[in-house]
Amino acid sequence: MNILATDGVGFTDSALIQWIIHHTTHHQLINIDKLTYATNRQILEPLEVQSLYTFYQGKVKRA
């Protein structure tokens, strides 16, 4: 299963992403975040070496 997380570098969402990655072995998680002043990418940096986690910097908006 693929999971798409938006704004996943914030405090609450990063905790959920860490839980998903550490407790599952078959879910591919894609995280898209704009990285504003309220985010801390260092929280999720250890996950970036795992094949089940992918981070993209960007903003999801209406077309």
C-alpha positions as a printed NumPy array, in Angstrom:
array([[ 0.   ,  0.   ,  0.   ],
       [ 1.184,  3.532, -0.772],
       [ 0.595,  6.311,  1.758],
       [ 0.813, 10.002,  0.84 ],
       [ 1.44 , 12.43 ,  3.713],
       [ 1.186, 16.164,  3.169],
       [ 2.772, 18.628,  5.596],
       [ 4.409, 15.651,  7.291],
       [ 7.41 , 17.436,  8.819],
       [ 5.435, 19.116, 11.588],
       [ 5.48 , 17.793, 15.156],
       [ 2.337, 15.643, 15.098],
       [ 2.59 , 14.381, 11.531],
       [ 6.269, 13.482, 11.856],
       [ 5.432, 11.313, 14.885],
       [ 2.782,  9.492, 12.841],
       [ 5.192,  8.991,  9.938],
       [ 7.844,  7.58 , 12.261],
       [ 5.296,  5.199, 13.78 ],
       [ 4.14 ,  3.962, 10.367],
       [ 7.69 ,  3.369,  9.117],
       [ 8.79 ,  1.593, 12.316],
       [ 5.691, -0.605, 12.644],
       [ 5.109, -1.701,  9.069],
       [ 7.284, -3.425,  6.517],
       [ 5.201, -3.155,  3.386],
       [ 3.852,  0.419,  3.163],
       [ 5.601,  2.939,  0.892],
       [ 5.272,  6.39 ,  2.478],
       [ 5.659,  9.57 ,  0.417],
       [ 5.887, 12.826,  2.356],
       [ 5.388, 16.237,  0.724],
       [ 6.069, 19.342,  2.803],
       [ 6.643, 23.019,  2.049],
       [ 9.19 , 23.327,  4.92 ],
       [ 8.131, 26.569,  6.57 ],
       [ 9.423, 28.125,  9.796],
       [ 7.245, 25.723, 11.826],
       [ 8.851, 22.541, 10.491],
       [11.951, 20.631, 11.476],
       [13.216, 18.329,  8.745],
       [15.948, 16.972, 11.013],
       [13.295, 14.943, 12.835],
       [12.765, 12.741,  9.786],
       [16.307, 12.707,  8.351],
       [17.063,  9.24 ,  9.807],
       [14.135,  7.838,  7.792],
       [15.506,  9.102,  4.478],
       [17.929,  6.172,  4.215],
       [15.047,  3.694,  4.32 ],
       [13.596,  2.497,  1.04 ],
       [10.01 ,  2.789,  2.306],
       [10.207,  6.571,  2.861],
       [10.485,  9.327,  0.26 ],
       [10.487, 13.079,  0.942],
       [ 9.652, 15.815, -1.561],
       [ 9.836, 19.513, -0.758],
       [ 6.851, 21.268, -2.272],
       [ 3.385, 22.587, -1.761],
       [ 0.142, 20.776, -2.549],
       [-2.426, 23.233, -3.823],
       [-5.476, 23.481, -5.994],
       [-4.876, 23.675, -9.723]])
